[in-house]
């Protein structure tokens, strides 16, 4: 029987790693971590798109405006993520 190998780790090792992650962060913290990771990925994607647009030789005012808007949206998303995390922290009473 062959087991699933990811980076040389078998199924048993992956299950143990997942169990340790759940124990360390708690089941209630994992969705928050996933949500924050998703926001960070969106921000990263917007920033890399902005960099690619900047590298184009002939940029039009529309693409410059779109890149600026994407950058501002990424900043707003980051601020919102910080505020959400702070609100959750205060709600839990971790002040």
N, C-alpha and C positions, 0 to 999 in steps of 0.2 A: 504494500500500500504506500503510495507516495503522498507526502504531505505538502501543503502550500508553503513555498519558500519565498520569503521576501527579505532580501539582503542577508541570506544565510540563516534566517530565523524560521523555525517551524511553527506549526499551529499552536502548540503548547506554549511556546515562548510568547507569541503574539497575544494569546489569551491572558497570560500572566501580566504582560505589560499593560494591557487594557484594564485589568483589575486594579493594578497599582495606580494608574491614572485616575480611575474612579474613586479609589480610596483617598488619594491625595487631594483632589479638587472637589470631590463630592458631586453627587448626581445633579444637584441644583446649580452648581457652578459651570458645568459643561456646556449647557445651552448658551450661557452668557459668553463663554470663551469662543464658541463657534460663531456667534453673532459678531463679536469683535473681530474675529479673523476674517469673516466675510466683508465687513466694512473696510478693513485694512487692505484686502485684496482689491476691492472696488477702487479705493483711493490710489493704490499702486497702478492699477490698470489705467485710470484717468491720467495719472502723471506720466506714464510711459507713452501714452497716446499723445499727450501734449509735447513731449520731447521729440517724438517722431515727426509731429507737425512742424516743430521748430526747425528740424533738420532739412525740411524740403527747401529747395532753392527758390522757388517762386511761391511765396505764401500770399494768399489773398487776405483782404481784411476780414472776410467771413470766417476763414479758418483760424485767424489770429483771435478773433472774438470768441469762437467756439472753444479754443484752447484756454483762453482766459476764464471763460465761464466754467469749463471743466475743472480748472485749478481752484476756482473759488468754491465750486460745489464740493470738491475733495476736502478743502479746508473746513467747510461747514459740516460735512459728514464726520470729520475727525473731532471737531468741537462737540457735535451731538453725541458721539460715542463717549467722549470724556464726561459730558453731563449725565448721560445715562448711567455710566459706571458710578459716578459720584452719587446720583440719586439712589441707585440700588444699594450702595454702601451705607448711605445714611438711613435708608429704609430698614436695612438689616440691623442697624444699631452699632456698626463698626466704627463709629466716629472716634 
